[in-house]
Amino acid sequence: MGRHIGSKNIKSNIRPSASNLSTEERIHFIANIIIDKIIEDQKNGGILFKKLML
């Protein structure tokens, strides 16, 4: 999908908040994302889990 007419490539000077985290905080952040995906998969019948176990 292309850009809208008149739009420009603008680089943002705002860094993601995750880049300011310590190593331990980053590990917890990633672990929470993984846990959220596991819970979501379980609600959907474990499709991802079944694919991983093949």
MOPAC internal coordinates of N, CA, C and O (Angstrom, degrees):
PM7 1SCF
backbone

  N    0.0000 0     0.00 0     0.00 0    0    0    0
  C    1.4396 1     0.00 0     0.00 0    1    0    0
  C    1.5199 1   108.11 1     0.00 0    2    1    0
  O    1.2310 1   120.17 1   -49.44 1    3    2    1
  N    1.3027 1   117.27 1   130.56 1    3    2    1
  C    1.4516 1   121.82 1  -176.81 1    5    3    2
  C    1.5189 1   113.67 1   -84.33 1    6    5    3
  O    1.2310 1   122.05 1    -4.57 1    7    6    5
  N    1.3190 1   113.67 1   175.43 1    7    6    5
  C    1.4656 1   119.67 1   177.75 1    9    7    6
  C    1.5199 1   110.09 1   -76.85 1   10    9    7
  O    1.2310 1   121.44 1   -19.92 1   11   10    9
  N    1.3190 1   114.85 1   160.08 1   11   10    9
  C    1.4563 1   120.51 1   173.48 1   13   11   10
  C    1.5198 1   108.92 1   -74.92 1   14   13   11
  O    1.2310 1   120.19 1   -27.60 1   15   14   13
  N    1.3059 1   117.25 1   152.40 1   15   14   13
  C    1.4555 1   121.52 1   179.42 1   17   15   14
  C    1.5251 1   109.43 1   -60.68 1   18   17   15
  O    1.2310 1   120.87 1   -50.48 1   19   18   17
  N    1.3216 1   115.94 1   129.52 1   19   18   17
  C    1.4587 1   121.46 1   177.94 1   21   19   18
  C    1.5171 1   114.25 1    90.04 1   22   21   19
  O    1.2310 1   119.52 1   171.71 1   23   22   21
  N    1.3325 1   118.51 1    -8.29 1   23   22   21
  C    1.4589 1   119.61 1   178.99 1   25   23   22
  C    1.5210 1   109.40 1   -78.24 1   26   25   23
  O    1.2310 1   120.80 1   -27.01 1   27   26   25
  N    1.3212 1   116.08 1   152.99 1   27   26   25
  C    1.4571 1   121.38 1  -177.61 1   29   27   26
  C    1.5217 1   109.32 1  -126.78 1   30   29   27
  O    1.2310 1   121.04 1   -23.22 1   31   30   29
  N    1.3321 1   115.61 1   156.78 1   31   30   29
  C    1.4510 1   120.14 1   173.95 1   33   31   30
  C    1.5204 1   108.09 1   -76.01 1   34   33   31
  O    1.2310 1   120.32 1   -67.16 1   35   34   33
  N    1.2882 1   117.00 1   112.84 1   35   34   33
  C    1.4609 1   121.85 1  -179.44 1   37   35   34
  C    1.5164 1   107.85 1  -118.52 1   38   37   35
  O    1.2310 1   120.78 1   -56.75 1   39   38   37
  N    1.3214 1   116.12 1   123.25 1   39   38   37
  C    1.4564 1   120.38 1   177.58 1   41   39   38
  C    1.5187 1   108.79 1   -84.62 1   42   41   39
  O    1.2310 1   121.14 1   -47.37 1   43   42   41
  N    1.3056 1   115.43 1   132.63 1   43   42   41
  C    1.4541 1   121.10 1   179.30 1   45   43   42
  C    1.5220 1   109.88 1   -86.20 1   46   45   43
  O    1.2310 1   120.66 1   -43.27 1   47   46   45
  N    1.3086 1   116.34 1   136.73 1   47   46   45
  C    1.4596 1   121.16 1   177.28 1   49   47   46
  C    1.5206 1   111.33 1   -89.57 1   50   49   47
  O    1.2310 1   120.32 1   179.42 1   51   50   49
  N    1.3145 1   116.99 1    -0.58 1   51   50   49
  C    1.4582 1   121.86 1  -178.71 1   53   51   50
  C    1.5247 1   108.61 1   -86.45 1   54   53   51
  O    1.2310 1   120.68 1   -58.06 1   55   54   53
  N    1.3247 1   116.31 1   121.94 1   55   54   53
  C    1.4617 1   120.92 1   178.18 1   57   55   54
  C    1.5168 1   109.30 1   -86.91 1   58   57   55
  O    1.2310 1   119.99 1   -33.77 1   59   58   57
  N    1.3236 1   117.62 1   146.23 1   59   58   57
  C    1.4663 1   120.08 1   176.29 1   61   59   58
  C    1.5221 1   110.74 1   -59.65 1   62   61   59
  O    1.2310 1   120.56 1   -35.05 1   63   62   61
  N    1.3224 1   116.54 1   144.95 1   63   62   61
  C    1.4596 1   120.01 1  -177.62 1   65   63   62
  C    1.5263 1   111.75 1   -62.88 1   66   65   63
  O    1.2310 1   119.72 1   154.25 1   67   66   65
  N    1.3335 1   118.14 1   -25.75 1   67   66   65
  C    1.4605 1   120.90 1  -179.84 1   69   67   66
  C    1.5260 1   111.87 1   -66.68 1   70   69   67
  O    1.2310 1   119.87 1   158.35 1   71   70   69
  N    1.3267 1   117.85 1   -21.65 1   71   70   69
  C    1.4662 1   119.79 1  -178.79 1   73   71   70
  C    1.5250 1   112.02 1   -74.70 1   74   73   71
  O    1.2310 1   120.15 1   167.01 1   75   74   73
  N    1.3215 1   117.32 1   -12.99 1   75   74   73
  C    1.4618 1   121.31 1   179.25 1   77   75   74
  C    1.5260 1   112.92 1   -95.25 1   78   77   75
  O    1.2310 1   120.33 1  -176.76 1   79   78   77
  N    1.3151 1   116.97 1     3.24 1   79   78   77
  C    1.4559 1   121.03 1  -176.28 1   81   79   78
  C    1.5277 1   111.12 1   -84.70 1   82   81   79
  O    1.2310 1   121.55 1   -28.31 1   83   82   81
  N    1.3241 1   114.63 1   151.69 1   83   82   81
  C    1.4603 1   119.58 1   173.57 1   85   83   82
  C    1.5245 1   108.48 1   -73.86 1   86   85   83
  O    1.2310 1   120.43 1    -9.85 1   87   86   85
  N    1.3277 1   116.78 1   170.15 1   87   86   85
  C    1.4624 1   120.93 1  -179.43 1   89   87   86
  C    1.5267 1   110.99 1   -58.81 1   90   89   87
  O    1.2310 1   120.35 1   135.25 1   91   90   89
  N    1.3156 1   116.94 1   -44.75 1   91   90   89
  C    1.4667 1   120.61 1   179.92 1   93   91   90
  C    1.5255 1   110.97 1   -63.66 1   94   93   91
  O    1.2310 1   120.14 1   138.50 1   95   94   93
  N    1.3275 1   117.34 1   -41.50 1   95   94   93
  C    1.4609 1   120.88 1   179.14 1   97   95   94
  C    1.5304 1   111.16 1   -65.69 1   98   97   95
  O    1.2310 1   120.45 1   143.61 1   99   98   97
  N    1.3315 1   116.75 1   -36.39 1   99   98   97
  C    1.4694 1   120.48 1   177.21 1  101   99   98
  C    1.5180 1   110.81 1   -64.93 1  102  101   99
  O    1.2310 1   120.28 1   139.46 1  103  102  101
  N    1.3404 1   117.08 1   -40.54 1  103  102  101
  C    1.4623 1   120.97 1   178.39 1  105  103  102
  C    1.5215 1   110.09 1   -62.46 1  106  105  103
  O    1.2310 1   120.05 1   136.02 1  107  106  105
  N    1.3269 1   117.51 1   -43.98 1  107  106  105
  C    1.4704 1   121.31 1   177.98 1  109  107  106
  C    1.5301 1   110.64 1   -63.67 1  110  109  107
  O    1.2310 1   120.32 1   139.84 1  111  110  109
  N    1.3200 1   117.00 1   -40.16 1  111  110  109
  C    1.4574 1   122.54 1   179.41 1  113  111  110
  C    1.5339 1   110.27 1   -60.49 1  114  113  111
  O    1.2310 1   120.43 1   130.94 1  115  114  113
  N    1.3213 1   116.78 1   -49.06 1  115  114  113
  C    1.4595 1   121.62 1  -179.89 1  117  115  114
  C    1.5270 1   110.77 1   -66.76 1  118  117  115
  O    1.2310 1   120.36 1   139.49 1  119  118  117
  N    1.3362 1   116.91 1   -40.51 1  119  118  117
  C    1.4661 1   120.77 1   178.40 1  121  119  118
  C    1.5246 1   110.59 1   -60.75 1  122  121  119
  O    1.2310 1   119.95 1   139.55 1  123  122  121
  N    1.3236 1   117.70 1   -40.45 1  123  122  121
  C    1.4642 1   121.21 1   178.88 1  125  123  122
  C    1.5231 1   111.48 1   -65.06 1  126  125  123
  O    1.2310 1   120.41 1   142.25 1  127  126  125
  N    1.3258 1   116.82 1   -37.75 1  127  126  125
  C    1.4665 1   119.90 1   176.85 1  129  127  126
  C    1.5247 1   110.01 1   -64.19 1  130  129  127
  O    1.2310 1   120.17 1   136.45 1  131  130  129
  N    1.3215 1   117.27 1   -43.55 1  131  130  129
  C    1.4691 1   121.51 1   179.26 1  133  131  130
  C    1.5192 1   110.67 1   -62.61 1  134  133  131
  O    1.2310 1   120.49 1   135.81 1  135  134  133
  N    1.3246 1   116.67 1   -44.19 1  135  134  133
  C    1.4745 1   120.78 1   178.83 1  137  135  134
  C    1.5153 1   110.81 1   -61.93 1  138  137  135
  O    1.2310 1   120.07 1   137.37 1  139  138  137
  N    1.3385 1   117.48 1   -42.63 1  139  138  137
  C    1.4641 1   121.05 1   177.96 1  141  139  138
  C    1.5218 1   111.00 1   -60.05 1  142  141  139
  O    1.2310 1   119.99 1   139.27 1  143  142  141
  N    1.3357 1   117.63 1   -40.73 1  143  142  141
  C    1.4648 1   121.32 1   179.20 1  145  143  142
  C    1.5247 1   111.33 1   -67.94 1  146  145  143
  O    1.2310 1   120.02 1   142.81 1  147  146  145
  N    1.3280 1   117.57 1   -37.19 1  147  146  145
  C    1.4694 1   121.02 1   177.81 1  149  147  146
  C    1.5229 1   110.11 1   -64.50 1  150  149  147
  O    1.2310 1   120.48 1   135.11 1  151  150  149
  N    1.3310 1   116.69 1   -44.89 1  151  150  149
  C    1.4694 1   120.89 1   179.13 1  153  151  150
  C    1.5217 1   110.33 1   -62.65 1  154  153  151
  O    1.2310 1   120.42 1   137.03 1  155  154  153
  N    1.3282 1   116.81 1   -42.97 1  155  154  153
  C    1.4647 1   121.16 1   178.38 1  157  155  154
  C    1.5257 1   110.71 1   -61.93 1  158  157  155
  O    1.2310 1   120.55 1   139.06 1  159  158  157
  N    1.3415 1   116.55 1   -40.94 1  159  158  157
  C    1.4594 1   121.15 1   178.78 1  161  159  158
  C    1.5203 1   110.85 1   -64.16 1  162  161  159
  O    1.2310 1   120.08 1   138.65 1  163  162  161
  N    1.3260 1   117.45 1   -41.35 1  163  162  161
  C    1.4643 1   120.97 1   179.55 1  165  163  162
  C    1.5263 1   110.74 1   -63.17 1  166  165  163
  O    1.2310 1   120.41 1   142.76 1  167  166  165
  N    1.3227 1   116.82 1   -37.24 1  167  166  165
  C    1.4685 1   120.64 1   178.79 1  169  167  166
  C    1.5248 1   111.24 1   -67.69 1  170  169  167
  O    1.2310 1   120.78 1   152.95 1  171  170  169
  N    1.3365 1   116.11 1   -27.05 1  171  170  169
  C    1.4673 1   120.94 1  -179.50 1  173  171  170
  C    1.5235 1   112.47 1   -95.19 1  174  173  171
  O    1.2310 1   119.67 1  -164.09 1  175  174  173
  N    1.3080 1   118.24 1    15.91 1  175  174  173
  C    1.4558 1   121.67 1   175.86 1  177  175  174
  C    1.5258 1   114.91 1    92.17 1  178  177  175
  O    1.2310 1   119.80 1  -169.05 1  179  178  177
  N    1.2981 1   117.98 1    10.95 1  179  178  177
  C    1.4576 1   120.94 1   175.83 1  181  179  178
  C    1.5182 1   114.71 1    71.75 1  182  181  179
  O    1.2310 1   120.13 1  -148.91 1  183  182  181
  N    1.3273 1   117.35 1    31.09 1  183  182  181
  C    1.4555 1   121.52 1  -177.18 1  185  183  182
  C    1.5291 1   111.36 1   -60.44 1  186  185  183
  O    1.2310 1   120.23 1   133.59 1  187  186  185
  N    1.3163 1   117.17 1   -46.41 1  187  186  185
  C    1.4647 1   121.28 1  -179.44 1  189  187  186
  C    1.5277 1   110.62 1   -64.58 1  190  189  187
  O    1.2310 1   120.48 1   138.06 1  191  190  189
  N    1.3249 1   116.68 1   -41.94 1  191  190  189
  C    1.4663 1   120.62 1   178.99 1  193  191  190
  C    1.5227 1   110.66 1   -60.32 1  194  193  191
  O    1.2310 1   120.56 1   137.00 1  195  194  193
  N    1.3329 1   116.54 1   -43.00 1  195  194  193
  C    1.4594 1   120.47 1  -179.97 1  197  195  194
  C    1.5247 1   111.09 1   -63.53 1  198  197  195
  O    1.2310 1   120.21 1   141.79 1  199  198  197
  N    1.3311 1   117.20 1   -38.21 1  199  198  197
  C    1.4626 1   121.54 1   179.62 1  201  199  198
  C    1.5237 1   110.02 1   -67.79 1  202  201  199
  O    1.2310 1   120.31 1   141.85 1  203  202  201
  N    1.3138 1   117.02 1   -38.15 1  203  202  201
  C    1.4611 1   120.52 1  -179.31 1  205  203  202
  C    1.5179 1   112.10 1   -70.29 1  206  205  203
  O    1.2310 1   119.51 1   151.94 1  207  206  205
  N    1.3123 1   118.54 1   -28.06 1  207  206  205
  C    1.4482 1   122.25 1  -176.98 1  209  207  206
  C    1.5265 1   113.28 1   -84.10 1  210  209  207
  O    1.2310 1   119.43 1   176.17 1  211  210  209
  N    1.3199 1   118.69 1    -3.83 1  211  210  209
  C    1.4745 1   120.85 1   179.41 1  213  211  210
  C    1.4905 1   111.82 1   -75.31 1  214  213  211
  O    1.2310 1   120.10 1   180.00 1  215  214  213

